[in-house]
Amino acid sequence: MCGPRNIVTAAHRFVIIVIIQSLSLPAVFEILVNKEMLKLTLACCKIYISESRNGAALESIERAAKICHGVAFLNKFVDKTYNRVGYTLVSELAPNPSPDSGGPLRKSVVSMVKAAFEAINLESHCGTHPRLGVVDHICFHPLAQASLDQVAFLAKSVAAEIGSSIQVPTFLYGAANQEGRTLDLIRREFGYFKPNSEGNQWVGGSGSETLPLIPDEGPSRADQAKGVVVVGATRWVDNYNVPIFSTDIAAVRRIARRVSGRGGGLQSVQAMALAHGEDVIEVACNLLKPNRVGSDKVQLEVERLGQEEGANVGMGYFTDSSQQNIIENYLKLNSLKEL
């Protein structure tokens, strides 16, 4: 004889089965992902390296990225015109990491940095994307249930290792910096946005070992073959580039300026104009708060301003997946490993 509790339990099971049967597979997967997200504390690391044309160097860096179990290698974005590559790694955070360990993500990132410095000489590098060093930029983002403080701890641990064991000047920004210094502030101090060669190119090192800022970690002078490293911790940032079919760099710089929050345009958007081939100049954007000002608004604004300048604007593109897709891909990869 069924009691009331058993009747309710059976009814609940029936409702759950009906709901699941009525959903598509993607919808079911989304429900499972959202459930898993409530349990996960994930750190995402994006590493930008000043090289994309030397295949042997990239292979060495990628081997170094995969030395530690528990780190998912989720994206590689290569741009040969910019001569730059971006990597995305994700790992689950330990509840109480020690400064000496920092978990597998820290070890993988530091190994990649070491491999990059061994394989690349900044003095022989050229491209149409600005950079401050062989390893130009490392940023940590919290995903799922991770906190900004957790990834800031990781960023500081990585910076300390780069400064002490690799002996490269390292600068902290965002939540990893005591004053909350921003990435663009550091870059402006170094003259990051001004090409140092003809054809809107960045060639070789800075030309001086003297640094305009005191590094947070490492030596006070820069090796011209290595440059400096900037390491930070922030909330998620989307990178969105909009191509403009023009050779008029001054006009596209005006568009980039007017799109950016700094120029009175879209708040939380940073933008710069970068030559990308013979007849294309891109408005390269950092969307600091993509949930408020996303790529759709940026695209429309660049198109509007492009029309004013008489320029033909193409469809923009992301250089990485969204944070939701990053989490989903991490879960899929982990599920496959468990099979």
Stockholm file with secondary structure:
# STOCKHOLM 1.0

chainA/1-339         MCGPRNIVTAAHRFVIIVIIQSLSLPAVFEILVNKEMLKLTLACCKIYISESRNGAALESIERAAKICHGVAFLNKFVDKTYNRVGYTLVSELAPNPSPDSGGPLRKSVVSMVKAAFEAINLESHCGTHPRLGVVDHICFHPLAQASLDQVAFLAKSVAAEIGSSIQVPTFLYGAANQEGRTLDLIRREFGYFKPNSEGNQWVGGSGSETLPLIPDEGPSRADQAKGVVVVGATRWVDNYNVPIFSTDIAAVRRIARRVSGRGGGLQSVQAMALAHGEDVIEVACNLLKPNRVGSDKVQLEVERLGQEEGANVGMGYFTDSSQQNIIENYLKLNSLKEL
#=GR chainA/1-339 SS CCCHHHHHHHHHHHHHHHHHHHSCHHHHHHHHHHHHHTTCEEEEEEEEESCSSCHHHHHHHHHHHTSSTTEEEEEEEEETTTTEEEEEEEEECCSSCCTTTCHHHHHHHHHHHHHHHHHCCGGGCEESSCCSBSEEEEEEEEEETCCHHHHHHHHHHHHHHHHHHSCCCEEEEETTSTTCCCHHHHHHHTTTTSCSBTTTBEESSCSCSBCSSCCSBSCSBCCTTTBCEEEEECSCCEEEEEEEECSCHHHHHHHHHHHSTTTTSSTTEEEEEEECSSSCEEEEEEESSTTTSCHHHHHHHHHHHHHHHTCEECCCEESSCCHHHHHHHHHHHHHHHHC
#=GC SS_cons         CCCHHHHHHHHHHHHHHHHHHHSCHHHHHHHHHHHHHTTCEEEEEEEEESCSSCHHHHHHHHHHHTSSTTEEEEEEEEETTTTEEEEEEEEECCSSCCTTTCHHHHHHHHHHHHHHHHHCCGGGCEESSCCSBSEEEEEEEEEETCCHHHHHHHHHHHHHHHHHHSCCCEEEEETTSTTCCCHHHHHHHTTTTSCSBTTTBEESSCSCSBCSSCCSBSCSBCCTTTBCEEEEECSCCEEEEEEEECSCHHHHHHHHHHHSTTTTSSTTEEEEEEECSSSCEEEEEEESSTTTSCHHHHHHHHHHHHHHHTCEECCCEESSCCHHHHHHHHHHHHHHHHC
//
